[in-house]
């Protein structure tokens, strides 16, 4: 498993958008992203913090059904 880089919430949103996600809504400092797949819609919530904890980022990627390798390639 690759070591995840520390990124901000905005950087994470940008990388996920490159992977086909789009912003559905924002409430306060949390952005909800969504992507349509063959299996159905996939969504995730990203907090817009200056720096995301590695565990938080892993949870976001799990929700989004994105591998760390895919995510790191988009940074």
Residue pairs with C-beta under 8 A, 6 or more apart in sequence:
1 68
2 68
2 69
2 72
4 54
4 57
4 58
4 68
4 71
4 72
5 72
5 75
6 51
6 52
6 54
7 15
7 51
7 52
7 57
7 75
8 48
8 49
8 50
8 51
8 52
9 29
9 31
9 46
9 47
9 48
9 49
9 50
9 52
10 48
11 75
12 46
12 52
12 57
12 60
13 23
13 31
13 33
13 46
13 48
14 74
15 71
15 74
15 75
16 33
16 44
16 46
16 64
16 66
16 71
16 74
17 23
17 33
18 74
19 35
19 64
19 66
19 70
19 71
19 74
20 35
21 33
21 34
21 35
21 44
21 64
22 33
22 34
22 35
23 31
23 32
23 33
24 32
24 33
24 34
24 43
25 31
25 32
26 32
29 47
29 48
29 49
30 45
30 46
30 47
30 48
31 45
31 46
31 48
32 43
32 44
32 45
33 43
33 44
33 45
33 46
33 64
34 41
34 42
34 43
35 41
35 42
35 43
35 64
36 42
37 65
42 63
42 64
42 65
43 63
43 64
44 60
44 63
44 64
45 60
45 63
46 52
46 60
47 56
52 60
58 68
61 67
61 68
61 71
